[in-house]
Amino acid sequence: MTDPQPPEDHARAADATPGREMIARAPRNSVFLGATVERFGGGAPTRHRVRDLSTGGVRLDQATGLQAGATILVSVGALQAVAATVVWARDGQAGIKFAEPIDPDAARARAAVAPRPAASPSAAPSGAPSAGWIPALKNPYGR
């Protein structure tokens, strides 16, 4: 018989249910991130919403098709291709355990991307149109 509660609920249920051990777990952080799951053996990567995140794992929404025990690669936020195992999956959610602890702050980090400088119309390469309004076509700031 399968346990009706996800592993993250065991700590609360252990006090009320005789015979259950307390499961130590890292604090969960509610986040607004996306995740991509890649399965071994092929198939297209799938996109999921992250419900919560900790150093040891993540809970995903929109997780139909994931099966407990599956080994996967999961990219969460800014973290790419972290090895993980599906611990439980039901009701459209899944609990994922990372093979190695991660830094949740690194997952929430935003990539700093410098904007490309706009080319001035006078800097048109030779052979390109240089008269009238045509050089300004590719300038996103020109009107």
PyMOL commands that set and color helices and strands:
alter all, ss='L'
color gray80, all
select helices_A, chain A and resi 7-16+104-108+121-123+134-138
alter helices_A, ss='H'
color red, helices_A
select strands_A, chain A and resi 29-30+34-39+46-53+57-61+71-76+79-90+93-98
alter strands_A, ss='S'
color yellow, strands_A
deselect
rebuild
show_as cartoon
